[in-house]
Every structure is written in structure tokens, then in C-alpha cells.
Amino acid sequence: MLKNLILVPFLLSSFAIAAMAAPVVYQGTKGPGKGKHIVFIASDHEYKSEEALPALARILAKHHGFKCTVLFGVDPKTGEIKPGMSNIPGTDALKTADLMVIFTRFQNLPAEQMQPIVDYLRRGGPVVGLRTATHAFNIPANSPFAKYDYEYKGDDFKGGFGRQILGETWVGHYGPNHKSSTRLDIVQAQANHPILKGVKNMWAEIGAYNAYPIEGSEVLAMAYPLNGMLPTSPSDETKKAMPGAWTRTYQGASGKPARVFCSTYGASGDLVNEGFRRMLVNACFWAVGLERAIKPGADISFVGPFRPTWHGDVKRAAGVKPEDLSAMDSPIWPETK
């Protein structure tokens, strides 16, 4: 009897931990994306990927029919979303993914969470990477996953996941955050690229990054640092433009080329800009091979209240768990009451 009494709390605790690990799934019902599965991985320390990615996922699910699974960095003790936490339950969802959208920073994940990412890349799955995904992983040299580290020096995978998959690793800041924002101008030679359909007047709240995309990349937009935090702020004439969004391909073990889109922008507030948000939506369509379905006037409106907190006066609620964002109309991000 005593043994059973001890076992009951243990089982309840196990069920609680399993519930904490449950991913958020936004299920689309109709649209060109029906039948396609996108997995979003959010865990950075600064740019509020935990706000940006569920907002993007809802747009793709509600308006365009995709099944969108969103994974977060989670505190294993509380089940609460903890930005930058190297614990992202649910990466096995990548087994059925048609696209991985990644926005992480300096992750060193447990083997059971990292392996599905590695397996996805080996099979040549398409990838969309945002901002700090260029330095998505910070992995010790003695790890079996060491080559995915952003500073990996080996010639077999130099620059790690960032350089070899996305096309660039961490190089450094080019414009200071909270003092300098960034204008993104379309490269005219790429103006007819499907990802740029209907895209105009792109601007990001965050400061510029240095970026020198790997050979074979096609730059879609150049980033111009601004002296100020408004779209109308003047250009910083002391700084030349840097690549801010590009495409490329990589090959997994199958040898089949896989599409990649990368932008060194994407903080939650950047999505408020319609031009930038449309580019991200289009990039997801293109990455899964649905470029013919991209419409310049397609619906990219937010689904549910979107209150990004990277820059502004909105105060975030503490103790938010993935399930608090699971409804299509739940606020992103809940405010402090």
C-alpha cells in the first residue's frame, strides 16, 4: 500500500513534465499550405523569438492552411518559457516536417533534442533562419554534435550550422541596438524573386549585423544602418550596406539540394513592419516549393493580439507556459496585469 502511495505522486509528476513538454500546434484547415508541416524552434536570449515565431506560425496556419508546430526554450523545473534555455522539448516533430524555421542562439541541447535536428539536416530538409540562428549553437568540442558549433574550425564544416547551412555564422554587430534601426532595400537584380512579391518598405527595429554570405548565396535585400529608431531616420553615412536577407541551397546526405532563406533580422517588433513580415511569409512558401502560390496581396494580418516587447512600453507577463499561447486568439505576449 505504501509503495502505491509513493508511486502515485511520481506518476502525477511524470504526467506534469510530459504536459510541460507538449508543443504548441496551430492547425490550418484550408489554403495552399494544407498538407505541409512547418516546425518553428524559438529560444534566443534577446530578440524575443518566443513572440516572433508563434505570430508567424499563426499567420501561416490560419490564413494559408499550414500545420505549424512551435517549440520553445522551456525551464524543465517549471514548464515556463525561458528565452535562451538550452532545453527545447519536442524536436522529434521534425520527423514529419516539410520546413524548419529556426531562431535560436548559443544552444547546447541534450542529445535527444539535438539528434532530430541533425537528422532533419541529413535528410536535406529546407530551412528558414532568423537573426541569431547564424550562431544557433554553442557546443563543446568533445560533443558528438561539435561541428554544428558557430565557431567550428574544421574544414569539413567550417563555421558550423550557421555558415554551412544558413550561409553565415556570427560575425558581429554593425549597428547598435536601441540606437540604430535598419532599412532593408531590395536588390534590384532580385526584384522578381518569388520571395519579394508584394514586398516593399522593409524596416527592422534592431541594429545591423555584419554578414558576408558564403559563396553561392543570392542576396535579396541589403541592410542600411540608420541613425535613429524610426523608418524615416537618416542613413548612417559612415557605414556601407550589408546583406540582410539571402537564399542558398545545401545538400544533406541524400545529395538533394535543399532550399534555405536567411535574414539577420526578425526580432518580434520587426514583424510589425508589413514589408518584412510579407518577406518572411513568402520565404516559407518558397522554401517548401510553393512559390507559384505566392500572391503579392495575400493575407498576412496578425492572428490574435500581437504585442511585441523587444522595443516599447508593453510589460510582459512572467511565468508564461507554451499552453498559454496555444489558442489562435491568445495574446502574444500576455501583458503584466
C-alpha positions in Angstrom: 0.0 0.0 0.0 2.8 2.4 1.0 4.6 1.6 -2.3 1.5 2.5 -4.3 1.1 5.8 -2.4 4.7 6.7 -3.2 4.1 5.7 -6.9 1.0 7.9 -7.4 2.9 11.3 -6.8 5.7 10.0 -9.1 3.3 9.2 -11.9 1.5 12.6 -11.5 4.9 14.3 -11.6 5.7 12.4 -14.8 2.4 13.4 -16.4 3.1 17.0 -15.4 6.5 17.0 -17.0 5.1 15.5 -20.2 2.4 18.2 -20.3 5.1 20.9 -20.0 6.9 19.4 -23.0 3.8 19.5 -25.2 4.5 21.7 -28.3 2.1 24.3 -29.5 0.3 23.3 -32.7 -1.6 25.7 -34.9 -3.6 23.6 -37.3 -4.5 25.2 -40.6 -7.6 23.9 -42.4 -7.6 25.4 -45.9 -5.2 27.1 -48.2 -2.1 26.3 -50.4 -0.2 25.1 -47.3 -2.7 22.4 -46.4 -0.8 19.1 -46.0 2.5 20.9 -45.3 4.1 20.8 -41.8 6.4 23.6 -40.5 8.3 23.3 -37.2 9.3 26.6 -35.6 12.2 26.5 -33.0 12.4 29.5 -30.7 15.0 30.0 -28.0 17.2 33.1 -28.1 18.3 35.4 -25.2 17.4 38.8 -26.5 15.3 39.3 -29.6 12.0 37.7 -28.4 11.9 34.8 -30.9 9.3 33.3 -28.5 7.0 36.2 -29.6 8.0 36.4 -33.3 7.7 32.7 -34.3 4.3 31.9 -32.9 3.0 35.1 -34.5 4.4 34.0 -37.9 3.2 30.4 -37.4 -0.4 31.6 -36.8 -0.4 33.6 -40.0 0.7 30.6 -42.0 -1.7 28.3 -40.3 -4.9 30.5 -40.1 -4.6 32.3 -43.5 -2.7 29.7 -45.6 -3.5 26.2 -44.2 -0.1 25.0 -42.9 0.2 22.8 -39.9 2.6 24.8 -37.6 4.3 23.3 -34.6 6.1 25.8 -32.3 8.8 24.7 -29.9 10.2 26.9 -27.1 13.1 27.0 -24.7 11.5 25.7 -21.5 12.6 25.7 -17.9 12.4 22.0 -17.1 11.6 22.7 -13.4 8.6 24.9 -14.0 7.5 24.3 -17.6 7.7 28.0 -18.3 9.1 29.6 -21.4 12.6 30.7 -20.6 14.3 32.6 -23.5 17.6 31.1 -24.5 17.2 28.0 -22.4 19.0 25.0 -23.8 16.0 22.7 -23.3 13.6 22.6 -26.3 11.2 19.7 -25.9 9.5 18.3 -28.9 12.2 18.5 -31.7 11.1 15.0 -32.8 8.3 16.8 -34.6 10.9 17.4 -37.3 10.4 13.8 -38.4 7.3 14.9 -40.3 8.4 18.5 -41.1 8.5 20.0 -44.5 10.3 23.1 -43.2 12.3 24.1 -40.1 12.2 27.7 -39.1 14.9 28.3 -36.5 15.6 31.3 -34.3 17.9 30.2 -31.5 21.1 31.5 -30.0 24.1 29.6 -28.4 22.2 26.4 -27.8 23.8 23.2 -26.4 20.8 20.9 -26.4 20.5 17.4 -24.8 21.3 14.7 -27.3 17.7 13.5 -27.6 16.7 17.1 -28.6 19.7 17.8 -30.9 19.6 14.5 -32.8 16.2 15.2 -34.6 17.7 18.5 -35.8 20.8 16.7 -37.1 18.6 14.0 -38.7 16.5 16.7 -40.4 19.5 18.3 -41.9 20.9 15.0 -43.0 17.8 14.3 -45.0 18.1 17.7 -46.6 15.1 19.5 -45.1 14.5 23.2 -46.1 15.5 25.8 -43.5 14.5 29.4 -42.7 16.8 31.0 -40.2 16.4 34.4 -38.5 18.8 36.7 -36.7 20.8 34.8 -34.1 20.3 31.5 -36.0 23.6 32.3 -37.6 25.0 31.4 -34.2 22.3 29.0 -33.2 24.6 26.5 -31.4 27.4 26.8 -28.9 28.6 23.2 -28.5 31.7 21.9 -26.7 34.5 20.3 -28.8 34.0 17.0 -27.0 30.4 16.7 -28.1 29.3 14.4 -30.9 27.5 17.5 -32.3 30.6 19.8 -32.1 30.6 20.5 -35.8 27.4 22.5 -35.5 29.0 25.0 -33.2 29.1 28.5 -34.6 32.9 28.6 -34.1 33.7 25.2 -35.5 37.1 25.4 -37.2 37.3 22.1 -39.1 37.4 22.2 -42.9 34.7 19.6 -43.1 32.0 22.0 -41.7 33.8 25.3 -41.1 31.7 27.9 -39.3 29.2 25.2 -38.2 25.5 25.3 -38.8 25.4 29.0 -39.4 28.0 29.1 -42.2 27.4 25.7 -43.8 23.6 25.7 -43.7 22.4 29.3 -43.4 25.4 30.8 -45.2 26.9 32.8 -42.4 28.0 32.4 -38.8 28.3 35.1 -36.1 30.5 38.0 -37.4 29.4 40.9 -35.1 27.2 43.9 -34.6 27.3 46.6 -37.3 24.7 49.0 -35.8 24.0 49.4 -32.0 20.6 48.1 -30.8 18.2 50.6 -29.4 20.1 53.5 -31.0 20.2 52.3 -34.6 17.5 50.6 -36.6 17.8 49.2 -40.1 16.3 49.8 -43.5 16.2 46.8 -45.9 16.3 47.6 -49.6 15.5 45.1 -52.3 18.4 44.2 -54.6 17.1 45.3 -57.9 18.5 42.3 -59.8 16.4 40.1 -57.5 13.2 42.2 -57.7 11.3 39.4 -59.4 12.3 36.7 -57.0 9.1 35.0 -55.6 10.1 35.8 -52.0 9.9 39.5 -52.9 6.4 39.5 -54.4 4.4 42.4 -52.9 7.3 43.3 -50.6 8.1 47.0 -50.0 9.3 49.5 -47.4 11.1 47.0 -45.2 12.4 48.2 -41.9 13.7 46.5 -38.7 13.8 47.8 -35.2 17.1 46.1 -34.5 20.6 47.2 -35.3 22.5 45.8 -38.2 24.7 42.7 -38.3 27.9 42.2 -40.2 27.3 39.5 -42.8 29.3 38.0 -45.7 27.2 35.2 -47.0 29.0 32.1 -48.3 29.7 31.7 -52.0 26.7 30.7 -53.9 24.2 32.7 -51.8 21.9 35.1 -53.6 21.3 38.3 -51.7 17.8 39.6 -51.9 18.0 42.6 -49.6 20.7 44.9 -48.4 20.6 46.3 -44.9 21.3 50.0 -44.3 22.0 51.1 -40.7 20.0 54.2 -39.7 20.8 56.9 -37.2 17.7 56.5 -35.2 14.8 54.3 -34.3 12.3 55.3 -36.9 11.8 54.1 -40.5 12.4 57.7 -41.6 15.6 58.0 -39.6 18.6 59.1 -41.8 21.1 56.5 -43.1 24.4 56.3 -41.2 26.7 57.5 -43.9 29.7 56.1 -42.2 28.6 52.5 -42.8 28.1 50.8 -46.1 25.1 48.4 -46.6 25.4 44.8 -45.6 23.5 41.7 -46.9 20.3 41.4 -44.8 18.4 38.6 -46.5 19.6 35.9 -48.8 18.9 32.4 -50.2 21.1 29.5 -50.9 21.0 25.7 -51.0 22.8 22.9 -49.1 22.9 19.2 -49.6 22.1 16.6 -47.0 23.2 13.0 -47.0 20.8 12.3 -49.8 22.6 14.7 -52.1 19.3 16.5 -52.9 19.6 20.3 -52.8 17.6 21.9 -50.0 16.3 25.5 -50.0 17.5 27.9 -47.4 16.4 31.5 -46.6 18.2 33.5 -44.0 17.8 37.0 -42.6 19.9 38.7 -39.9 16.7 40.4 -38.7 13.5 39.1 -37.2 13.1 40.4 -33.7 9.4 40.4 -32.6 9.0 44.1 -33.3 10.3 43.7 -36.8 7.2 41.7 -37.8 5.1 44.8 -37.2 6.6 46.1 -40.5 4.3 44.8 -43.2 7.1 44.5 -45.8 9.4 42.5 -43.6 6.5 40.3 -42.4 5.5 39.6 -46.0 9.0 38.6 -47.0 9.1 36.0 -44.1 5.7 34.5 -45.1 6.8 34.4 -48.8 10.1 32.8 -47.7 8.3 29.9 -46.0 6.2 29.3 -49.1 9.3 29.4 -51.3 11.3 27.1 -49.0 8.7 24.3 -49.3 8.4 24.7 -53.1 5.1 26.6 -53.1 6.5 29.7 -54.9 3.7 29.6 -57.5 1.2 30.0 -54.7 2.7 33.3 -53.5 0.4 36.2 -54.1 1.5 39.8 -53.7 -1.7 40.7 -51.8 -2.0 37.6 -49.7 -3.4 38.0 -46.2 -0.5 38.4 -43.7 -2.5 40.0 -41.0 -1.8 39.0 -37.4 -4.0 36.4 -35.8 -4.9 37.3 -32.3 -3.5 40.2 -30.3 0.2 40.7 -31.1 2.0 42.9 -28.6 5.8 42.6 -29.3 8.0 43.7 -26.4 11.5 43.9 -27.9 11.3 47.7 -28.1 8.4 49.6 -26.5 6.4 50.1 -23.3 4.5 46.8 -23.1 5.4 44.9 -20.0 5.5 41.2 -20.4 3.8 38.8 -18.0 6.1 36.4 -16.2 5.6 32.7 -15.8 4.1 32.1 -19.3 3.9 28.5 -20.5 3.6 27.2 -24.1 0.0 26.3 -23.5 -0.8 29.9 -22.7 -0.1 30.7 -26.3 -1.8 27.7 -27.8 -5.1 29.3 -28.8 -5.2 31.2 -32.1 -6.5 34.2 -30.3 -4.3 34.2 -27.2 -2.2 37.3 -26.7 1.4 37.3 -27.9 2.8 38.3 -25.4 0.5 38.4 -22.4 0.9 41.7 -20.5 1.6 42.1 -16.8 -1.7 42.7 -15.0 
